């Protein structure tokens, strides 16, 4: 199975009023497990027309806003070079760029013109996916299968937990070092790391 671990950073929790600031994605192939540094990766910072959000989220992602702020007071040529340096994409180009990255890495187009994927991510179904569907052309470019891979279900303590564990708790329970960075690409990669460990790198489960 191939799946895409996807994570986003946003200006807040409300997809109706807040914006995506960054997307990170990693392609994982369970039948061809590769070293982490060789996995295909996608990362971009998103340039929106304006930004609204909560103080907590804006503070948490202030490093991204600082990069976006660097677009100001530059010539056209300087802005082009700056966008390339920091992987900044206008919001209207994100979905098509993501689609082209998938196609470049072997994902076929469906008859509808979109690319169909298995998605993975912490809280992806209830949070990230909702935001992504608001991006221009996302629905026509990317088709996400209904069943989402969430590592939390693999690491729940059914006797002690009152809710599904967050990514940091999943990492801790796996014995993985480091903390959740709130950098979308690193967080997407950490989801892959957790799933690999819990599944013993996708060894057969011996299903009856």
Secondary structure as GFF3:
##gff-version 3
##sequence-region A 1 208
A	DSSP	beta_strand	2	10	.	.	.	ID=ss1
A	DSSP	beta_strand	20	29	.	.	.	ID=ss2
A	DSSP	three_ten_helix	36	38	.	.	.	ID=ss3
A	DSSP	beta_strand	41	47	.	.	.	ID=ss4
A	DSSP	alpha_helix	55	60	.	.	.	ID=ss5
A	DSSP	alpha_helix	62	69	.	.	.	ID=ss6
A	DSSP	alpha_helix	76	86	.	.	.	ID=ss7
A	DSSP	beta_strand	88	90	.	.	.	ID=ss8
A	DSSP	three_ten_helix	91	93	.	.	.	ID=ss9
A	DSSP	alpha_helix	94	104	.	.	.	ID=ss10
A	DSSP	beta_strand	115	117	.	.	.	ID=ss11
A	DSSP	beta_strand	119	120	.	.	.	ID=ss12
A	DSSP	pi_helix	124	128	.	.	.	ID=ss13
A	DSSP	alpha_helix	129	132	.	.	.	ID=ss14
A	DSSP	alpha_helix	138	141	.	.	.	ID=ss15
A	DSSP	beta_strand	142	144	.	.	.	ID=ss16
A	DSSP	three_ten_helix	151	154	.	.	.	ID=ss17
A	DSSP	alpha_helix	167	174	.	.	.	ID=ss18
A	DSSP	alpha_helix	184	198	.	.	.	ID=ss19
###
